[in-house]
Amino acid sequence: MKLKITSLLLLLAFTAACKTDRNSSPVDDNNPVTEAMYFPPLSGNDWQTKSISSLNWNAGKVQDLLDYLQLKNTKSFMILQNGKIVMENYFDGHTATSPWYWASAGKTLTSTVTGIAAQEGYININNKVSTYIGNGWTSAPLAKENLITCKNLLTMTSGLDDTLGDDVSPANLKYKADAGTRWAYHNVFVKLQDVVSQATGKTWDDYFSTRLKNKIGMSGSWILADNNVVYWSTTRSMARFGLLALNNGNWDGATIINPTFFQEATNSSQTINNSYGYLWWLNGKTSYHLPQSQFEFPGSLIPSAPKDMYCALGKNDQKIYVVPSKKLVVIRMGNAADNANAALSDFDDVLWQKINAVIN
């Protein structure tokens, strides 16, 4: 009888232990716990970091990457992985508090704020531009001007002559082809800022600041330079925007821009240049066009970069690279790596070869 009681107690103890094990959360080697995306605080300088060794990256190739960046006139360089800083380097007297210009990389700011205005019901991107800023904003015949929608400005398919420089006064915006039939890199996209301002009843800077800049903790300002209004900020502010882009318009649980719009913005927006979205450049497509050219180049925009990458590219090699598959944001600011360029250069492909040597 005593033996039976002892056996029963052992059985009950074993059963209880099994229940405890099942109710606990053991680590499954085949399904490791996913690290939550990190977002830095909206104010202050705190930003969590992550070591290269913790990612099993190749630390022996880091110096080669840094040497190349310095050789190519870089001012600043950052890599975020899952929101945390893995690399942050400054060159040639540039510091974490030094502002630098975004150039055409800032087009993506305009795209994003246009999307915000759309989600708030102020505009419809399929409406003609003149709905918001009136007739006569170009010198094209009225029937041709009325073909141009806000979406045409987002996709660089306005049909206006791109050979006349950056001046966007009506006299300089001349008809070349029907809207939607020709892709051409053109400064006329900036008219979207007028559209947003007129539709919302706010200045562009005010609407930009309240709806985007302040909500993700960016610093910086729009500065008039010749015929362009160019955004200037610190490298970390550019990285904040890149982190928003990595998360499809979400910032730490808050929807800054509708993810549906952002998905449209970072996918092929028309059939002429498959490598262009809504003012975003897209990698991994079968062909691409370049600024000031009507030639279609075969292959991927940046062959050595991940195929799912989308990017903001600015004059003289200002870069925001976003790679969802690797949860990466890569920032480069500085002078032109080689010769002056409008957006893309050979530097992009070689830089990604150097980055790949570190991260793969």
PyMOL commands that set and color helices and strands:
alter all, ss='L'
color gray80, all
select helices_A, chain A and resi 2-23+53-55+59-71+103-119+130-133+142-145+150-155+170-172+187-200+204-216+235-246+259-265+324-326+346-359
alter helices_A, ss='H'
color red, helices_A
select strands_A, chain A and resi 74-81+84-90+100-101+221-225+228-233+250-251+254-255+281-282+287-288+297-298+310-314+318-323+328-334
alter strands_A, ss='S'
color yellow, strands_A
deselect
rebuild
show_as cartoon
